[in-house]
Amino acid sequence: MKTFPNAQGYAEATPTPVGQPCIACKVPIKDGDIGVVMPHMSLTTVTDEPWHRKCFLASLGIYVAEA
């Protein structure tokens, strides 16, 4: 797992994937968004896909209130 825009915890930092859609909500990643890039496996390929932090945490059953 890689994080954007900065390294968080033990994860490696990666550039913010501006314009790529979040794999969960399909909304494009914007400059300034915080999130992770993780491998996504289909039947034939493995690709690195971005997630908004909120979407990733929701996929784990952790919901974050909007500020």
C-alpha angles and dihedrals in degrees: 000000000000127000133216140245093003137008110269121195111323096338123111118245121243131181115271107266095227113195097015114119120247107250091228107042100017091226111137117253111251130206106273096030117131121220151108138273114216136172114266117200124206125175092276110018145037117216134173108244129188125233129190107240090242092051093047093050091047089054086060092049094258113127121198121206117233114248 
